[in-house]
Amino acid sequence: MATIVTVGAILFILANLIYFFKDQHFKYSYFSTALFLKLFFVLLSIMISFAVLYYALSFDNPMLRVSSPSGKPVEHTFLNYLYYSGVTILSVGYGDYIPTGHLRFFALLEAAIGLLLPTAYFMKVLDSKSNKGNE
């Protein structure tokens, strides 16, 4: 039963995404696949770069701690830092890991980039729409 519900949910999500990107209902709608892919790969590369930075900074001292009363250090694996970087850049902020030391500053910087890049993407799309309308 769980498999049927899971497959149904995934198909529903995919159908909604296809509907959203294929819908030409709006008169001035514009979607640039090139800009979207560029944003995706830039965010992905920044996320990986920050994960490498976090991983390197944590060689000597643990910089990520588990958000629990014990506050034990997170296991020093690249995948843990990649997960933390992804949660930070996407502004999800589950709160299961807490940065300490220098990671706090870099986490703020990464979160700011994660907010500003998509904003710049949408501003660029809006600007290109207005330039097409002026021609």
C-alpha positions in Angstrom: 0.0 0.0 0.0 2.8 2.4 0.9 4.4 1.8 -2.5 1.2 2.7 -4.3 0.8 5.9 -2.3 4.4 6.8 -2.9 4.2 6.3 -6.7 0.9 8.2 -6.8 2.5 11.1 -4.9 5.5 11.2 -7.2 3.3 11.1 -10.3 1.1 13.9 -8.9 4.2 16.1 -8.2 5.5 15.5 -11.7 2.2 16.2 -13.3 2.0 19.5 -11.4 5.5 20.5 -12.4 4.8 19.7 -16.0 1.6 21.7 -15.9 3.4 24.7 -14.3 6.2 24.8 -16.9 4.0 24.0 -19.9 1.1 26.2 -19.1 0.9 29.1 -21.7 -2.3 30.5 -20.1 -0.6 33.8 -19.1 -0.2 36.3 -22.0 3.2 37.5 -20.9 4.6 34.3 -19.4 8.2 33.6 -20.0 10.4 30.7 -18.9 14.0 30.5 -19.9 15.4 27.0 -19.7 18.9 28.3 -20.1 18.6 30.7 -17.2 16.9 28.0 -15.0 19.7 25.5 -15.7 22.3 28.2 -15.1 20.8 29.0 -11.7 20.5 25.4 -10.8 24.2 24.5 -11.6 25.5 27.7 -10.0 23.6 27.0 -6.8 24.8 23.3 -7.0 28.4 24.3 -7.4 28.2 26.9 -4.6 26.6 24.3 -2.3 29.4 21.8 -3.1 32.1 24.5 -2.6 30.7 25.5 0.8 30.5 21.8 1.8 34.2 21.5 0.9 35.0 24.6 2.9 33.0 23.3 5.9 34.7 20.0 5.7 38.2 21.5 5.5 37.5 23.9 8.4 36.4 21.0 10.6 39.5 18.9 10.3 41.0 20.2 13.5 37.9 21.1 15.5 34.4 19.8 15.1 32.4 22.8 13.7 29.0 21.1 13.4 27.1 19.9 16.5 23.9 17.9 16.8 21.0 20.0 18.0 20.3 18.1 21.1 20.9 18.6 24.8 24.2 16.6 24.5 25.4 18.8 21.6 27.8 16.1 20.4 29.9 16.8 17.3 28.5 15.6 14.0 30.5 12.8 12.4 33.2 14.2 10.2 32.1 13.0 6.8 31.8 15.0 3.6 28.2 13.9 3.2 27.2 15.4 6.5 28.7 18.7 5.4 27.1 18.5 2.0 23.8 17.9 3.6 24.3 20.9 5.9 25.4 23.1 3.0 22.3 22.1 1.0 19.9 22.8 3.9 21.6 26.2 4.4 21.7 27.4 0.8 18.1 26.4 0.2 17.1 28.2 3.4 15.4 25.0 4.7 17.1 25.2 8.1 15.9 21.9 9.7 17.9 22.7 12.8 19.3 19.3 13.3 22.9 20.5 12.9 24.2 23.7 14.6 27.3 25.5 13.2 30.0 26.7 15.6 33.1 28.8 15.3 33.9 30.1 11.8 31.2 28.0 10.2 28.6 30.4 11.7 29.8 33.3 9.5 30.1 31.1 6.4 26.7 29.6 6.9 25.2 33.2 7.0 27.1 34.0 3.8 25.8 30.9 2.1 22.2 31.5 3.2 22.5 35.1 1.8 23.7 33.8 -1.5 20.9 31.2 -1.5 18.4 34.0 -1.2 20.0 36.6 -3.5 20.8 34.4 -6.5 17.2 33.3 -7.2 16.1 36.9 -6.7 18.7 38.0 -9.3 17.4 35.2 -11.6 13.8 36.4 -11.4 14.9 40.0 -11.8 16.8 39.0 -14.9 13.8 37.2 -16.3 11.5 40.2 -15.6 14.0 42.5 -17.2 14.3 40.4 -20.3 10.4 40.3 -20.5 10.3 44.1 -20.4 13.0 44.4 -23.0 11.1 42.1 -25.3 8.0 44.2 -24.8 9.8 47.4 -25.8 11.1 46.1 -29.1 
